[in-house]
Structure formats: C-alpha cells, structure tokens
C-alpha cells in the first residue's frame, strides 16, 4: 500500500489519490493519473484490495464500477444502469436487502461471483415482485 506522505491543505489529495467528501462521512477516492488523457480515474481492483487489507481508519470500504447492460425477459428489452460492486459497498452505504441478501465476501471469489442485487424498482418492474421470492435466474445480454 502506498502511504500518503503529501496531503493537500484542503485534505482532498494525497500522493496520487483524490478524496471527495460526501454526506455522512462517506468519501469517494479516485486515483490521479496525469499521464493519461483522463487524469482522475476510478481505483483499480488490485489497489483497492491492498488498501482494504492495510487500512485501519475506515469502518467499511467498497468498490463500484458502473456500466450499462441490456436486460430481456418479462417484457421489452431495455438498457439499464448497473454496477459491479464489492461486498463492502452496500455495507458502507448502510443498505439492507428487503428480500434475500446482499453481497458477501464469499461472492467475490472466482466462480462464486454470479450474484446480483436488484433495486426494488427493477424487481417490481421486470420480475413482477413476488414477495416470497429471494432468488431468480437471469441472463445478461
């Protein structure tokens, strides 16, 4: 893990990391990469795992990479916003599942990472929201 040795006066930058404070003590941390055309980028998974292993100042840490996917079945195909998230993300946000469960550390292991968490809106809109269901089969296009 890189130890920050240089922290800006406003506390928002430390040796290649940009800290963006959010509500309720949440921070978005991005890597600064001035050699690229996009100088601020999301944190890569390897660096995140190193920080997660070595960090002692955070209650929880989570990683999110957003993208869009096509979903089909149960109606017209549509494009939705999605994300690949670490198990700690929902915990860090204080999010709880109404039905079923959220991600666990075991879900991050190779071969066990085929788990989805759906928003209530998507569940009701695409899956007809049977209240007793906690699992469903899906195919991502």
Secondary structure, DSSP 4 states (H G I P E B T S, - for coil): -PPP--B-TTS-EETTEEEEE-GGG-EEEEEE-TTSSSSEEPPPHHHHHHHHHH--S-S----EEEEEEEE-SSSS-EEEEEEEE-HHHHHHHT---SSS----GGGGSTTS-------HHHHHHHHTT-TT---------
